[in-house]
């Protein structure tokens, strides 16, 4: 059981095995099989290392920002919430994850939803949400696992389908799906972008910057400058004492500089990994699709779409984070029982992706509107389920993603009226 759980929780290994099976099915030479398998695994590990660097830097930004602007509340970070859920309900969440992956394959085989979900970290978070809600109504472990695993498997197959019309527009092909449980939000962002469909040719990538802002034409330079500004504003607001405590042996004025460029370096590493593993896995997946699950496609993590509209990613992040801060203001003003503080790493990956989807249908205007609305949903939706999670021992953090919350709220309402 430990081996299976570890296996399914390690996307690099899982994707490597998929590449191995696909290349064998193509009757490639043994050298080509191992080369493709290793490139897929190594590429995904490079991709993950870049994401880890970015997340670490953004978590430091969260601390500086909260201290500097005196924001008190719950940081919506699924990693912390999932850790607590696995401590309290390890068996249910783990087996739900395994059953969910198996049911994903079943649904992909027997339904029109031919998407196979490979972002297993997100699957684990979703398994935790479903397990907590089901257990809160007193269901047995067996019932919670069967119901939760079936819902997880169906969501993994069906939700990427909502985004596929936009994915075809973004990537220019139908060989890849998005695999990130904000898919209701991304599809909504693409639909909202259509409000500005007559401006769809004026995309974020066609913005003509003045000469003195020409460095924004280089995506990494633009990221570096934006993050430098955000880090230094937050550090100055947080003050020397707090920033120095966070910086350790590094001078407090140097710390924001290092963090901003660590984030940018992480982005560069992530993009390199994306290019490396994406080419291999999509090629290998053709054979798997033909032999086992006809017409299926891999549903992969959101940074796989970043190269198609990198400027939209920056715009989406900023608009999503701004929406989260607007949400904080509204929650405080209306005296919400819990205030959800936007987590910068969630806003970057989720808001940035919403920007790409909105941009695909409405240009830069669609990117701004879509990501702002997604930012509001990331802020307000978690307030509905947080009381349930709090009663189950999950306090101080919560699950912000839109799909978790929409499906979770629907499940909770069904359980409420039937039990």
N, C-alpha and C positions, 0 to 999 in steps of 0.2 A: 504493500500500500504506500509506504513512504517513497519507494522508487517511482511508482506511477504518478504520485502527486508531484514529486520533484520534476519528473519528466514533463508533465503537462504544464508545469509552472515555469519552464525554461524555454521561452520562444526560440532561442538560437538553436537549441538541440532539436526541437520539434520541426522547425523549418529545414534544418539540415537533413533530417530523416525524410521529409517530404521531397527535398531535392534529390536525395539518394534513390528513393523509390521511382521518382519520375524519370531520372536519367537511366536507371536500369530498364524501365519500361520502354525507353527509346532505343534500347540495345546499343548504348554507347560503349566505347572501349573502357576498360577498367580505369585507365588513367584519367579519362574524361569524367567518369562517374565520381571519382574521389576529388578531382579538381573542382568540379561544380559543387559538390557537397561541402567541401572545406571553404570555398569562396562564399557560399551562402551563410555558413555558420560564422565565419570570421567577419563578413560584412555586417551581419546583424549584431555581433558583439561590438564592433566599431560604432555602429549606430546607437547601441545601448549606452556605450561609454560616453558618447557625445551628449545623449539625453541626460545622463546622470550628472555630468558637469553643469549643464544648464539648470537642472532642477536644484542642485546644491546652491548655485549662485542666486537663484530666484528665492529660495527659502531664506537666505540671508537678507535679501531685499525686503521680504515680508516683515522680518523682525525690525529692520531699520524703519520701515514705513509706519508700522503700528506704533512703535515707540515715539517717532517724530511727530506724528499727527494725533497721538493719544486716542487711538481707536481701540475699543474694548469689545470683544465678542468672540465668536467661534470661527476659527480658520477652517474653511471647507477644504480639507485635505484627505482624500480617500485612503492614502497610505496608512495614516495613523488610525483612522477608523477601522480599516480592514485588519490591522494588527490587533486591535482590541477585540474585534468580532471573532478572529481565529483563536484567541486565547479563551474566550468564553464558550464558543461553539465550534471547536476544531473539527470534530467528526462530520457534523452536518455541512459546514461550508466546504470542506475538502471533497467529500463525496458528491456534493452538488456540482462542484466544478468538473469532476470527472464525468458524471452523467451528462452534464450540459454539453461537453465536447462531443460525447458519443451521439447525443440527440441532434446536435448540429449536423453531423454527418448523415443521420437518418433523414432529417428534414430536407437537407440539400439533395438527397437522393430521390425522395418521393414527392417533393413539392416544386413549384416553379422558382423557389428562392434558392438559387444555386451558389450561395456564398458560404465559404468555409472560413471561419473567424480564427485568426492567428494571434490576436493581441491578448494573450492569456492573462496578463496582469489585469486588464479590464474585466475579463471573464471572472477572475477571482473576486474583484470588487463587487460585481453584480451578484455572484453567488452569495456573498456576505449580506448584501441588502435583502435578497429574497429569503435567505435563511432567518434573518432577524425578524422580518415581518411575519413569516409563517410560524416561527416559534413563539412570537408574542401572543398568538392566539391559541397556544397550548397544543399544537399539533405534535404528534410523535415524530421522532427522528426519521423514521422510514417514510412517513407521509410528507414531511417537509422536504426530504431529499427527492422523492419522486416528483412532487409538484414543482419544486424549485428547479430541478434539473431539466424538466420538460420545458418550462418557461424560458430558462436560459438558452437551451438549444434552439427553440423557435425564434427567440429574439436575435440570436447570433446569425441565423439564416435570413430572417425576414427584414430586419431593420436596415441592413446595408442596401437592400433593394430600393428603399426610398431615395437613397442618395445616388443611385446608379445613373439616372438621366443626367445629373450634373457632373458625375465622374466622367462620363463619356465626353462631355463638353470640355472638361478641364484637361483630361489626359489625351483626348483624341482617339481613344480606343475603349474596348469593353472587356479587357483582359484582367483588370484589377478592380476590386471594390475597396471601400473604406471600412476599416475595422476598429471603431472607437465609439464607445457608447455615449456619444452626443449626437447620434445620427439623426434623431428627430430635429435637433437644433440646426444641423448642417443643411438638411433638406429645407427647413423653414427659411434659413438664410438665403438659399438658392431661390426659393419662391419669392421672398421679399425683394431680392435683387431685380425681379422682373418688373417691379414698380418703375424702375429706371431702365427698362429694356431698350428704349430708344437711344440710351447713352452707352449701351453694352460694348461699343467699339472703343470707348474711352476708358480703357482698363488702367489698373494701378501701374502696370508695367509700361504704359505709354505716357506717364506723367513727365512733363518737361520741366526739370528743375532749373532754377536760375544758376548761372555760372558758379556763384559762391556756394551753392548747394549741390554741385555736380557729383560730389562723392557719394550721394545717395543712389546714384546709378549702379554703384557697386553694392550689392546686397549686404555683404559682411561689414563694409564701412558704415552703411546706414544703421545696421544693428548696433555696432560699437558705439556710435555717437549717441543714439537714443538711450542705450543702457548707461552710458557715462553720465548723461544728464540726470536720468532717474536716480541712479545710485548716489550721486553727489547731493542732489536735493534732499534725499531721504537721510543721508549721513549728517548733513548740516542741521537738519531739523531734529534728528535724534540726539545730537550733541557729542562732544568729544568723549565723555566718560563712557557712555553706552557703546558707541562705535568702537572704542578701544577695547572694551571688554569682549566684543564680538570678534575683533581683529586678532586678538592674542598678541604675538610678538611683532606683528606688522604695524607700522605707524598708521594711526587712524585716518589720516588724509590719503595714504597710499592704498588702503584697503578697498575703497570704492572703485578705484582705478583697476586694481587687480580683479575684483569681482566682475566688473563690466567686461573686461577682456577675457576672463575665464568663460563667461557666458558666450561670448562671440566665438572663442576657440571651440567650445562645445558644439556650437551651431555648425562650424566648418567640419568638425569630425563627424557629426551626425549626417550631414549631406554626403560626405564621402562614403559612409557606410550604406546609406540609402542606394546610391548609384551602384555599389558593389553587389549587394544581395538581391536587389530588385530584378536586375537583368537575369540572374541565375534562377531565381525562384519562379518567375513567370514562364521562363522557357521550360523548366522541369514540370510545371503544373499542367502544361498542355497534355502530356501523356496521361497523367493521373485523371484528368478530366475525361479524356477519351475512353479510358479503360474502366474506371470505377464509378465516377459520378459525372455523367455526360454534361457538358456545357458549364461545369462549375468554374468558379474563379476564387482566388485568394482574397480575403478581406484583411488588409494590412493597416498598420498604424498610420496616424495622420501625417507625420513628416514626409511620407512618400509623395504627398501632393505639394509640399512646399516649393520644390524647384520649378513648378509650373507658374507660380505667381508669388515670388518672394516678397515683393513690396506689399502685396495684400496681406501677408502674414504680419508684418510690422503694424500696418494700419488696423488690422483686426485685433491684435493684442492691445493696442492703446485704447481703441474704442470699447472693447470688452472690459478692460480694467476700469475705464472711466464709468461704464455702466454699473459695475460692481460698487464703486464709490457712491454713485447716485443711490443705489440700493441701500447702502449703509445709512445714508442721510435720511432716507424715507423710513427705514426701520426704527431709527432712533426717534424721529419726529413723531411717529405713530405708536411709539412705545411697544414695539414687538417683544414678545417674551424672550426671543433669542435674536441676536444680530449676527448675520453671516458676513464675515470679512472675506473679500475676494483674495484667493491665493494667486500670486503672480504666475506661478508655473502652470496652474490650471488655465488662467486667462490667456497665457501665451499659446499653449498648444490648442486649446479649444477655441478661443477667440480668434487666433490666427487662422485656423482652419475654416472657421465660419467666414472670415474675410475672403479666403480663396473661393468659397462657394458663392458668396454674394457677388464677388467680382466677376464670376463666370457668366452671370446673367444681367448684371446691372453696372458693370464697370466699378470705378472707385466709389461711386455713390452707393451701389449695392453692397460693396464690402463694408462700408461704414455702418449702414443701416442694419444689415444682417448680423454683424458681430456685436453691435450695441444691444440688439434685442436678445441675442444669445447670452450676453453678459448679464442682462437683467434676469433671465431665466436661471442662470447659474447661481444668482444671488437669492432669489425668492423661493424657488421650488424646494430647496432643502429645509426651509422653515416648517414645511408641512409634516415631514416624517421625523424631524429631529426629536420631538417628544417621545415617540415610540422607541427610537434608538436609545434615548437617555434612560428610559425605564428598563431597557435591556442591558444596561451597564456601559453603553458607548457614549461617553461624555467628553466634551472638550473638542470634539471634531465630528465631521459628518461627511456624507458622500454628496458631492456637488453636481455630478453629471446629470444631464437632462434625462437620458433614457432610464437610468436607475430610478429617478424620482417619478417620472410619468408612469412607468410600469409599476413601480412600487406603490404609488398612490392608488392606481386602479385596483391592484391586488388587495390592498388594505380595505378599500371600500367594499369589494366583493366579499371578503372575509367578514367584514363588519355586519353586512346585511344577511349573510347566510349562516352565521355561527352564533 
